[in-house]
Amino acid sequence: MGSVTRTTPLNEQLSILYVDCFDSFTNNIIGLLEERLGANVIMVRIDDRQADRDLHTLLRAVDGVVIGPGPGHPGNPQDVGFINKLWALSDSELLPIFGICLGFQSLCLNHGADVKRLESPRHGIVSRSTHQGIDILKGLGDLDCTQYHSLHADLELTGARPTHFWQPNNVCPDLLPLAWDLSDENNGPVLMAVRHVSKPFWGCQFHPESICTSEAGKDLLVNWWRHALRWSANNGRVKTMELTGRYLPNSLSSFFVDAPIQSGHLQASHLAQELRSAAGRDDIFLRWAKYPAQGVTPTVLLEKLGHRDDEVILLDSQGHNMGRFDILGLVVPGKTANVTYSSYDRTLKYGNHSKNIDSIEECWPLFQEALDIYYPQNQEIDRSKLRSDMDRFIAGHLPADSPFWGGFMGYISYEAGLETIDVGLPEKPTDGSAIPDINFAFIHRSIVIDHHTNQIYVQSLLPNDWTWILRVGSLIDSASAASSKSECPSLTSIAESRHLNDTLARSTITRPTGESYRAQVQNCQDHLRAGDSYELCLTDESSIVIPSDPSSNSHSPLDAWSLYKKMRLNNPAPHGAYFNLPNISIVGTSPERFLSWSRGGHCQFRPIKGTVKKGPGMTHSIASEILNSSKERAENLMIVDLIRHDLSGVVGADNTWVSKLMVMEEYEKVYQLVSVIEGQLPPAELPGAPRGLHVLKNSLPPGSMTGAPKKRSCEILVDLEKRPRGVYAGVLGYMDVGGAGDFAVVIRTLVRNKLEEQEVWRIGAGGAVTIQSTDEGEFEEMEIKAGSVLESMMK
């Protein structure tokens, strides 16, 4: 075997084997075990054949086992893998085991209980459990439990006297009930915690790691560990093996990390060399200037620069009070490289180069390497090598308040996210019109508007580019002067507006039917009742077909820039986007940040779950009442716990926290329920330290667009939706050469695939289906979201 070896004396560090059932809260549990129990945790998955073969030897190297939650039924072998072997250990092999949710149900099923469907599944529901303060619940106070289950362990106590709820019975003589949820009238008493009467087996139905479970739930694990160690001491159980090789204690970030490549020490990849060549042979140097930004908008500036019809990327806070920066990335012919990847044929392309790679995992180190070798050397550069007074003036200085100095700007599709979690892709379009799943331009020239400080940064990574910087500065000065005199030109001329509206008036809009969408919602709920998922983010697609111009008998394309300005005016959001790239146009007004990370390594997610449309009679107070209902809070809570798992898988649970939990925010057309999850990366200078890019790839696809557990939920959604989502439900944003990044979830967004023969703009929309959803309510929510975009276009 070569992975567990006999040793004397043994290492005194206590260790726990964690059995992962492909759940999306695993890292939260591991972090809780490490923090509260002080134990090393070794994680194996239920389908790990090597761990299955090594199991009996592996158990002799740990002090206890925790079996985690996961989708499915404990009676299905594919859902529990080798878990049943743990309950069948001989007396000489026994060790303390604790089961959570699915692990708890498996414990009960293997000791006489039946596991049945609840009348009303409990997904994201928080309720107080009743207990008698004995065993692992001794000394615990109020126990508020977060539940994520549609199945329950039935001890056949229907009609029994209350005292019998706390005793083993004839059906399950080996199980001692420790806690019950007695608050649910629909389901009746639901078993929440149990222990085996003679073996060191315990478990709980609820999730002690959830952000909404009370401290008593976490203390329950501490109590279990004390009981576990006491049992081992009393029964003379000691470890007789030591962990080595693949079974070394788990480090939550180690398996996501690629060591950063330092220019000059390792042979750079061909992609990095191609990108680097655009800056010439000189050291990388960021040339920049700062100008007052009073009254200057990115739309006015882009038009003054003459780029309205050019390839360009604009990330735009759209004047929203929650936004701060606008970032304009300019494509420079002959310099700007477009890097694309297809998850369908595993093809990576850039410039004139194309090659097949094994998987998307090969892309991330290439991106990180390109960013690393482009880090500006302003601080270290030898001034004697500088050719101009302007260079010498800024030597030693970088614009710290500018979040983007240059680097990658683009998107990552939903299907690319599916590949990262090994979920099969939906059927590919057969007409050859599939757009790239990763599409980034490497930006050398950028303009950043800071609306908090009213400053504009004009920046270039190209050598000797002061002429361009000063020309842009002159245009900014003239735009600012015109604004101060109220002479700023109209953003959209009357003729431009009329042409846009005429084109839209001739378009054909196709939207999902209520009958088909409601049937999909019901299919989702069947999966929820079966225990396959806690929440499924179902989506569908509306399309706008632009016809040929009848007056000229030819096609007159929709003016994407005019459309963007109209949507920006009618439905502003803090994460607006305008992309005009060779094969795709994107016009978006997304309210949802996916992930940002600073140059200092501070990470932030801002998931949105819960939406109320503004309208006559809808007040702030009424919206708050709706969004604080059990259904809406359950939707949000599930995604918060999922994102905590994604983030802590890189930075560790001790460096992950929730700074805002389920707070209502107001937007132009809707109220929404928002949470904020944050974390801190270690210093980038540490060897092998994870970077923001590692958090990004570990968190795809966005949890707010999938459901939980993520992998099983995505598999279900691919089967139900039977179409690629494409850019919609993916992420778009930037990765900065200075080490920062910011990505938004692609929602409230129009996408045009220019490879299609007919001009079609598509809008994806949907919502999180929970067991508390109604099919009509989910259809209305999807309609509200798609309608907010369509109304912004048409009015």
Secondary structure, DSSP 8 states (H G I E B T S, - for coil): --SEE--SS-----EEEEEE-S-SSHHHHHHHHHHHH--EEEEEETT-HHHHHHHHHHHTT-SEEEE---SS-TTSHHHHTTHHHHHT--GGG---EEEETHHHHHHHHTTT-EEEEEEEEEEEEEEEEEE-S-GGGTT---EEEEEEEEEEEE---TT--GGGGGS--SSSTTEEEEEEE---TTT--EEEEEEESSSSEEEESS-TTSTTS-HHHHHHHHHHHHHHHHHHHHTT-----EE-GGGS---TTGGG------BTTB---HHHHHHHHTT-SS----EEEEEE-TT--HHHHHHHTT-TTSSEEEEE-TT-TT--EEEEEE--TTT--EEEEETTTTEEEETTEEEE-S-GGGHHHHHHHHHHHT---TTT--GGG--SHHHHHHTT---TT-S-SSEEEEEE-HHHHHHHTT-------TTS----SEEEEEESEEEEEETTTTEEEEEE-STT-HHHHHHHHHHHHHHHHHHHTT----SS-HHHHHHHHHHHHT-EEE---HHHHHHHHHHHHHHHHTTS-SEEEEEEEEEEE--EETTTTEE----HHHHHHHHHHHS--TEEEEEEETTEEEEEEE--EEEEE-TT-EEEE--EEEEEE--TT--HHHHHHHHTSHHHHHHHHHHHHHHHHHHHHHH-GGGEEEEEEEEEEE-SSEEEEEEEEEEE---TTSTT---HHHHHHHT-S-GGGTEESHHHHHHHHHHHH-S--TTTTSEEEEEETTS-EEEEE--SEEEEETTSSS-EEEEEEEEEE-TT--HHHHHHHHHHHHHHHHHHHH-
